[in-house]
Every structure is written in C-alpha cells, then in structure tokens.
Amino acid sequence: MAKTTRVLHVLGGVGLGGAESRIMDLYRQMDRDEIQFDFLVHSAGSRQPQFYDEEIRRLGGRIYVLPKFRVYNYFAYRKAVQTFFREHHEFRVVQGHMTSTAGIYLPIAKKCGVPFTVAHSRNAGVDKGLKGIATRFFRRGLVRKTDYCFACSRLAGEDVFGRQAVEQNRVKIIHNAIDAARFTYDVEKRAQMREQLKLEGKLVLGHVGRFNYQKNHPYLIAIFEQLCKERQDAVLLLLGEGPDQKEIEDKCRVLGIADRVRFLGNQRRPEDYYQAMDLFLLPSFFEGLPGVLVEAQAAGLRCLVSDTITREAQITDLVTYLSIEQPAARWAEEIISQACYLRTDTCQKIKDAGFDVSAQAVGYRNFYQKGDTAGL
C-alpha cells in the first residue's frame, strides 16, 4: 500500500470562517488513504476547542498549535516554528493560508526538508490600524519565499504577492469552490425553514460572515434600518460570530430594530438558512473571493454586494454590485426593486463555471502528490 501523503494547512484557527470552510469542503473530498490533511493553528495561551476540531479528528487529521504571533515575540515565534518542523518530517506539502507570517514559517519548513511550500492568499485587504501595517510589513517579498503562490482571485493575488507577480503568471488563481449540491434551491426546505423561523409572509434578508471590521456590519444595519422604514415585513438573518457582535446588537437596540434582526450564530447547516432568505447582502470593505457569495448564488438568491468585491465572484446574473460610499438608502431602494423574482435551481451553472469542489479536488489531489498545478 502506498504511503499516505500528508498536507499541513497553516491557519490562525479552525473556527467557522471562509478559508476554513473551503479547506474542509476540500478535505471531505479526499481519499484519506491517499491524502491526509493536518492543521497548524495559532493560539494565545491555552487553546479552546474550535468549530471544526471534532470533524478534523474524525477524518483522521491532527491539530498542532503555535503561539500567536504578536510582533514583539518574533524570535520566540520563529523558534517555535523551527522546533515544530525539526520534529515533524512527515509533510509533503505545507500550505500557508495565514499569509501574515508565511514569510517566517514557509522558509523554515523548506529548510527542514518539506518538498513543496505554498503561500495561499485568501483575502484582498487587511485590518485597519497597526495590525494591518504589520501584516503588510511581514508579507514583503513573500513571492520569493515559497515554492508556489496561490490566490482565490486576481485581487487577492495582487494584494499579497503584487501586481507584477500576477501579471507574470507567478500566481496560480484558484477560485474558492463549494459543495454546490448542498446549497441547491429546495422549495420544500424553504417552506420548512420559514415555518420553523416564523418567517411566513416576511421579506427576509440574509448575511453570513464573522462580526469584524472587514464585513462592515454597521453599514449593513444602516441599510436594514432604511429598509424598515419602507417595509414593515422586513427581517434580517445574521449568521456568524465575532468580536464586534455585541456592538452590532447594541446598535440594533438603539435604532429600535432589534426585534427584526435575528442573531443566529454559527450554524452547521448554513445551506438551510439560505433557503429561508429572499436576498443576500454582502457590503464588505474587502474580500478575496467570498465563498458565501458563491453559496448564495448556488441557492438561487439575488445578491447585493459591495463593488470592492471581485467580479470573478459574479458567476450568475443574480449579483448586483453597489458602492458602500453611497447612502444606505440607495441599497434599501435596490432591495425593494429586486424583492420579487422567480427563484430557480442554479446548481449546474455553479458547476459549469468551475466552482464545485468535487471537480477542483481532482486537481488538488494531483498537485499534492506530484507538485503539478496544471489541473488547478
């Protein structure tokens, strides 16, 4: 029996997030006798269990922990990385989705004998303030510090590796793929979910995303406040968790719309909640190529999204781009104008456009075993 190829994915954590969900979609497609995923995550102090821990271990994966990088602990972080890769020689590929410190851990992995290293850009922007400045600093020259550069979109590639690297084809663009069949529009499931959530006769807006700066929840709430002035039947479903959630809950109370906003947390079956929605909103400051937008289109939802999001995510004619520089009322007007439409099964369109993970997994399997990116 051939030896199992082990692939190490480096992330901040394995909570419910865009990159994590896409990696798990891919992981489920692997023949784990041939290819096995492990995870190297970061934690400040004692690490608490995260969303995907149980499933990873059930699939045969291992989770290792590094100290969280704080800039001031640069030398301690570097030493921890060196210790890890000196002790672990089983990985054929190290794929770094955490690009802020990939310039540190990928060269060390290579020096310790890892055959293939990958820096994978998953976003097209950074947090504001000192954290963003530090991220930019430590990413400098990353294109020269790894064997392969992957990005989920052209924008994400340019942001992390530079425009020149993208134009010279030194960056492989691999769009975020999903398990499209999971999200296919289902009339019966829609009726069931709307009854369960007491949404019959409502205009239901939805958003899926972590409560942080990037997702721009304050503007999303401002849009919904404007909509509520015109539509008494409007309800907003918010899936996700994050550091800014309490601030958004407080904002809803102050605006008097708290009873019309549902904070649903992280859900193991987000596909069921897409069925209950009528429109999907994503007014982000920046994205790489948002998997949630692919999911929403797979569910046949009309989507209103920020014009900062790459056009590569516009797989169907369901997506409308709007500026977040415009008054929130402009978005509310667009919601009202698009509220009535015939929702259809778009699953095949998603697959035909190359956004289905089962097809993408074939290319990844070839890459992990042979280092050949031709199928990606």
C-alpha positions as CSV (number, residue, x, y, z in Angstrom):
1,M,0.0,0.0,0.0
2,A,1.3,3.4,-1.0
3,K,2.3,5.8,1.8
4,T,-0.3,8.4,2.7
5,T,0.6,12.0,1.5
6,R,0.2,14.4,4.4
7,V,-0.6,18.0,3.8
8,L,-0.2,20.6,6.5
9,H,-2.6,23.6,6.4
10,V,-1.4,26.6,8.4
11,L,-4.2,28.9,9.7
12,G,-5.0,31.3,12.5
13,G,-7.5,28.7,13.7
14,V,-10.1,26.2,12.6
15,G,-13.2,28.1,13.6
16,L,-16.1,28.7,11.2
17,G,-14.7,31.1,8.6
18,G,-14.4,31.4,4.8
19,A,-10.9,29.8,4.3
20,E,-11.6,27.2,6.9
21,S,-14.9,26.2,5.3
22,R,-13.3,25.9,1.9
23,I,-10.5,23.8,3.2
24,M,-12.9,21.5,4.9
25,D,-15.0,21.2,1.8
26,L,-11.9,20.0,0.0
27,Y,-10.8,17.8,2.9
28,R,-14.1,15.8,2.7
29,Q,-13.5,15.1,-1.0
30,M,-10.1,13.5,-0.4
31,D,-9.4,9.8,-0.4
32,R,-7.8,9.9,3.1
33,D,-5.9,6.6,2.5
34,E,-4.1,8.6,-0.2
35,I,-4.1,12.2,1.1
36,Q,-4.5,13.3,4.7
37,F,-4.8,16.9,6.0
38,D,-3.3,18.2,9.2
39,F,-3.6,21.7,10.7
40,L,-1.1,24.0,12.3
41,V,-3.0,26.8,14.1
42,H,-2.2,29.7,16.4
43,S,-3.3,30.4,20.0
44,A,-2.5,32.9,22.7
45,G,-2.3,30.8,25.9
46,S,-4.4,27.7,26.4
47,R,-6.3,26.8,23.2
48,Q,-10.0,26.2,23.4
49,P,-11.8,23.8,21.1
50,Q,-13.0,25.3,17.8
51,F,-15.8,24.7,15.3
52,Y,-14.0,22.2,13.1
53,D,-11.9,20.4,15.7
54,E,-14.2,17.4,16.1
55,E,-14.6,16.8,12.4
56,I,-10.9,17.1,11.6
57,R,-10.1,14.5,14.2
58,R,-12.9,12.3,13.0
59,L,-11.5,12.4,9.4
60,G,-8.1,11.4,10.8
61,G,-6.4,14.9,10.8
62,R,-4.2,16.2,13.6
63,I,-4.2,19.7,15.0
64,Y,-0.9,21.3,16.2
65,V,-0.6,24.7,17.9
66,L,1.9,27.5,17.6
67,P,2.0,30.6,19.8
68,K,0.0,33.5,18.4
69,F,2.3,36.0,16.6
70,R,2.4,39.4,18.3
71,V,5.4,41.1,16.5
72,Y,7.2,41.6,19.9
73,N,7.5,37.8,20.2
74,Y,9.1,37.5,16.7
75,F,12.2,35.5,18.0
76,A,10.1,33.2,20.2
77,Y,7.6,32.6,17.4
78,R,10.4,31.8,15.0
79,K,12.0,29.4,17.4
80,A,8.6,27.6,17.9
81,V,8.3,27.2,14.2
82,Q,11.8,25.8,13.9
83,T,11.2,23.4,16.7
84,F,8.0,22.2,15.1
85,F,9.4,21.5,11.7
86,R,12.6,19.9,13.1
87,E,10.3,17.4,14.9
88,H,7.9,16.8,12.0
89,H,9.2,15.5,8.7
90,E,6.1,13.8,7.5
91,F,4.6,16.6,5.4
92,R,5.0,16.6,1.7
93,V,3.2,20.0,1.4
94,V,2.8,22.9,3.7
95,Q,0.1,25.2,2.6
96,G,0.0,28.5,4.4
97,H,-3.3,30.3,4.3
98,M,-2.1,32.7,7.1
99,T,0.0,34.9,4.8
100,S,0.8,37.5,7.5
101,T,3.6,35.2,8.9
102,A,4.0,32.9,5.9
103,G,7.3,34.6,5.2
104,I,8.6,33.2,8.5
105,Y,7.2,29.7,8.6
106,L,7.4,28.6,5.0
107,P,11.1,29.2,4.5
108,I,11.8,27.3,7.8
109,A,9.6,24.4,6.6
110,K,11.5,24.3,3.3
111,K,14.9,24.4,5.1
112,C,13.7,21.5,7.3
113,G,13.0,19.3,4.3
114,V,9.4,19.9,3.2
115,P,9.3,19.2,-0.6
116,F,6.6,21.8,-1.5
117,T,5.6,25.0,0.2
118,V,2.5,27.1,-0.8
119,A,1.5,30.6,0.2
120,H,-2.2,30.9,-0.4
121,S,-3.8,34.3,-0.5
122,R,-7.4,34.2,0.7
123,N,-8.2,37.9,1.0
124,A,-7.7,41.2,-0.8
125,G,-7.2,43.6,2.2
126,V,-6.0,43.9,5.7
127,D,-7.4,45.1,9.0
128,K,-7.1,48.8,9.8
129,G,-4.5,50.3,12.1
130,L,-1.3,48.8,13.3
131,K,-2.3,45.2,12.7
132,G,-2.8,46.0,9.0
133,I,0.5,47.8,8.8
134,A,2.3,44.8,10.5
135,T,0.7,42.4,8.1
136,R,1.9,44.3,5.1
137,F,5.4,44.5,6.5
138,F,5.8,40.8,7.2
139,R,4.3,39.9,3.8
140,R,7.0,41.7,1.9
141,G,8.8,39.6,-0.6
142,L,6.6,36.6,0.1
143,V,6.5,35.6,-3.6
144,R,10.3,34.8,-3.3
145,K,9.9,32.8,-0.1
146,T,7.7,30.0,-1.3
147,D,7.6,27.4,-4.0
148,Y,4.1,28.2,-5.1
149,C,1.8,31.2,-4.8
150,F,-2.0,30.5,-4.9
151,A,-4.8,33.1,-4.7
152,C,-8.5,32.8,-4.6
153,S,-8.9,35.7,-7.1
154,R,-6.8,38.1,-9.0
155,L,-7.4,40.9,-6.5
156,A,-6.3,38.6,-3.6
157,G,-3.2,37.7,-5.6
158,E,-2.2,41.3,-6.3
159,D,-2.8,42.3,-2.7
160,V,-0.5,39.7,-1.2
161,F,2.1,39.0,-4.0
162,G,2.0,42.2,-6.0
163,R,0.5,43.0,-9.4
164,Q,3.8,42.2,-11.2
165,A,3.8,38.6,-9.9
166,V,0.2,38.1,-11.1
167,E,0.9,39.6,-14.5
168,Q,4.0,37.4,-14.8
169,N,1.8,34.3,-14.1
170,R,3.8,33.5,-10.9
171,V,0.5,33.3,-9.0
172,K,-2.0,30.5,-9.6
173,I,-5.6,31.7,-9.4
174,I,-7.8,29.0,-7.8
175,H,-11.3,30.2,-7.2
176,N,-13.0,29.2,-3.9
177,A,-15.1,26.2,-4.7
178,I,-18.1,24.8,-2.7
179,D,-20.1,21.7,-2.4
180,A,-22.7,23.2,-4.8
181,A,-25.3,20.4,-4.4
182,R,-25.7,21.2,-0.7
183,F,-27.0,24.7,-1.4
184,T,-29.3,23.9,-4.3
185,Y,-32.7,25.7,-4.1
186,D,-35.2,23.5,-2.5
187,V,-38.9,24.7,-2.3
188,E,-39.8,22.2,0.4
189,K,-36.8,23.1,2.6
190,R,-37.6,26.8,2.1
191,A,-41.1,26.3,3.4
192,Q,-39.9,24.2,6.3
193,M,-37.3,26.7,7.4
194,R,-39.6,29.8,7.1
195,E,-42.2,28.0,9.2
196,Q,-39.5,27.0,11.7
197,L,-38.2,30.5,12.0
198,K,-41.7,32.1,11.8
199,L,-40.9,34.0,8.7
200,E,-44.1,33.3,6.7
201,G,-45.1,36.5,4.8
202,K,-41.8,38.2,5.5
203,L,-39.2,39.8,3.3
204,V,-36.1,38.0,4.5
205,L,-32.6,39.4,4.1
206,G,-29.6,37.4,4.9
207,H,-25.9,37.8,5.7
208,V,-23.3,35.2,6.6
209,G,-20.0,36.4,8.0
210,R,-17.8,37.0,11.0
211,F,-18.6,40.1,13.1
212,N,-15.4,42.1,12.4
213,Y,-14.2,45.2,10.5
214,Q,-13.9,43.5,7.1
215,K,-17.6,42.6,6.9
216,N,-18.9,46.1,7.5
217,H,-21.8,45.2,9.8
218,P,-22.5,48.8,10.8
219,Y,-23.3,49.7,7.2
220,L,-25.4,46.6,6.8
221,I,-27.5,47.6,9.8
222,A,-27.8,51.1,8.4
223,I,-29.2,49.6,5.2
224,F,-31.7,47.5,7.1
225,E,-32.8,50.5,9.2
226,Q,-33.6,52.3,5.9
227,L,-35.5,49.3,4.5
228,C,-37.6,49.0,7.7
229,K,-39.0,52.5,7.0
230,E,-40.5,51.2,3.8
231,R,-41.1,47.5,4.5
232,Q,-42.8,46.6,7.8
233,D,-42.4,42.9,6.9
234,A,-38.6,43.0,6.6
235,V,-36.4,40.7,8.7
236,L,-32.6,40.3,8.8
237,L,-30.9,37.0,9.5
238,L,-27.3,37.2,10.6
239,L,-25.2,34.0,10.7
240,G,-21.8,34.2,12.3
241,E,-20.0,35.2,15.4
242,G,-17.1,37.5,16.2
243,P,-15.6,40.3,18.3
244,D,-18.0,43.1,17.1
245,Q,-21.2,41.2,17.6
246,K,-22.2,42.9,20.9
247,E,-21.6,46.3,19.3
248,I,-24.0,45.4,16.5
249,E,-26.6,44.1,18.9
250,D,-26.4,47.3,20.8
251,K,-26.8,49.4,17.6
252,C,-29.9,47.5,16.7
253,R,-31.4,48.2,20.1
254,V,-30.6,51.9,19.8
255,L,-32.2,52.1,16.3
256,G,-35.3,50.3,17.5
257,I,-35.0,47.4,15.1
258,A,-33.7,44.7,17.5
259,D,-36.9,42.7,17.2
260,R,-36.4,42.4,13.4
261,V,-32.8,41.3,13.4
262,R,-32.0,37.6,14.2
263,F,-28.6,36.8,15.5
264,L,-28.3,33.1,14.7
265,G,-24.6,32.4,15.5
266,N,-22.6,29.8,13.8
267,Q,-24.6,27.1,12.1
268,R,-23.5,23.6,11.0
269,R,-26.1,23.7,8.1
270,P,-26.0,27.2,6.7
271,E,-27.5,25.8,3.5
272,D,-30.8,25.5,5.3
273,Y,-30.8,29.2,6.2
274,Y,-30.0,30.3,2.6
275,Q,-33.3,28.6,1.6
276,A,-35.2,30.8,4.0
277,M,-33.8,34.1,2.6
278,D,-35.1,36.3,-0.2
279,L,-32.0,38.3,-0.8
280,F,-28.4,38.1,0.3
281,L,-26.3,41.2,1.4
282,L,-22.5,41.5,1.5
283,P,-21.4,45.1,1.9
284,S,-17.7,44.2,2.8
285,F,-14.8,46.6,2.8
286,F,-12.8,43.9,1.1
287,E,-12.9,40.2,0.2
288,G,-10.7,37.7,-1.6
289,L,-13.4,35.7,-3.4
290,P,-16.2,35.2,-0.8
291,G,-17.4,31.6,-0.6
292,V,-20.6,32.8,1.0
293,L,-21.4,34.7,-2.2
294,V,-20.9,31.5,-4.2
295,E,-23.1,29.7,-1.8
296,A,-25.9,32.3,-2.0
297,Q,-25.8,32.1,-5.8
298,A,-25.9,28.3,-5.6
299,A,-29.1,28.7,-3.5
300,G,-30.6,30.8,-6.3
301,L,-30.6,34.1,-4.2
302,R,-30.3,37.5,-5.6
303,C,-27.3,39.2,-4.0
304,L,-26.4,42.8,-3.4
305,V,-22.7,43.2,-2.7
306,S,-20.0,45.8,-2.3
307,D,-18.3,47.0,-5.5
308,T,-15.0,46.3,-3.8
309,I,-15.6,42.6,-4.3
310,T,-14.0,41.0,-7.3
311,R,-16.2,40.5,-10.4
312,E,-14.8,36.9,-10.6
313,A,-17.4,36.1,-7.9
314,Q,-20.2,37.1,-10.3
315,I,-21.0,33.6,-11.5
316,T,-24.6,34.2,-12.3
317,D,-26.8,37.2,-13.2
318,L,-28.1,37.2,-9.6
319,V,-25.3,39.6,-8.4
320,T,-25.7,43.4,-8.2
321,Y,-22.7,45.5,-7.2
322,L,-23.3,48.7,-5.3
323,S,-20.9,51.2,-3.7
324,I,-20.6,51.3,0.1
325,E,-19.8,55.0,-0.3
326,Q,-23.5,55.6,-1.3
327,P,-26.1,56.4,1.3
328,A,-27.6,53.3,2.9
329,A,-31.0,54.3,1.5
330,R,-29.7,53.6,-2.0
331,W,-29.1,49.9,-1.1
332,A,-32.6,49.8,0.5
333,E,-34.1,51.1,-2.7
334,E,-32.3,48.4,-4.7
335,I,-33.6,45.7,-2.2
336,I,-37.2,46.8,-2.7
337,S,-36.8,46.9,-6.5
338,Q,-35.3,43.3,-6.6
339,A,-37.5,41.7,-3.9
340,C,-39.8,39.9,-6.4
341,Y,-38.2,37.4,-8.7
342,L,-38.5,33.8,-9.8
343,R,-36.0,31.8,-7.8
344,T,-34.6,28.8,-9.8
345,D,-32.1,26.0,-9.5
346,T,-28.6,27.4,-10.3
347,C,-26.5,24.4,-9.2
348,Q,-25.4,23.4,-12.7
349,K,-24.3,27.0,-13.5
350,I,-22.1,26.9,-10.4
351,K,-20.6,23.6,-11.6
352,D,-20.2,24.7,-15.2
353,A,-18.3,27.8,-14.0
354,G,-15.8,25.6,-12.1
355,F,-16.9,26.5,-8.6
356,D,-17.8,22.9,-7.5
357,V,-15.3,21.4,-5.1
358,S,-15.6,17.8,-6.3
359,A,-14.1,18.8,-9.6
360,Q,-11.5,21.0,-8.0
361,A,-10.4,18.2,-5.7
362,V,-9.2,16.2,-8.6
363,G,-6.6,18.9,-9.4
364,Y,-5.6,19.3,-5.8
365,R,-5.0,15.6,-5.5
366,N,-2.7,15.7,-8.4
367,F,-0.9,18.7,-7.0
368,Y,-0.4,17.3,-3.5
369,Q,1.0,14.0,-4.9
370,K,3.1,15.3,-7.8
371,G,3.5,19.1,-7.4
372,D,1.7,19.6,-10.7
373,T,-0.6,22.7,-10.8
374,A,-1.9,22.1,-14.4
375,G,-5.2,20.7,-13.1
376,L,-5.9,23.6,-10.7
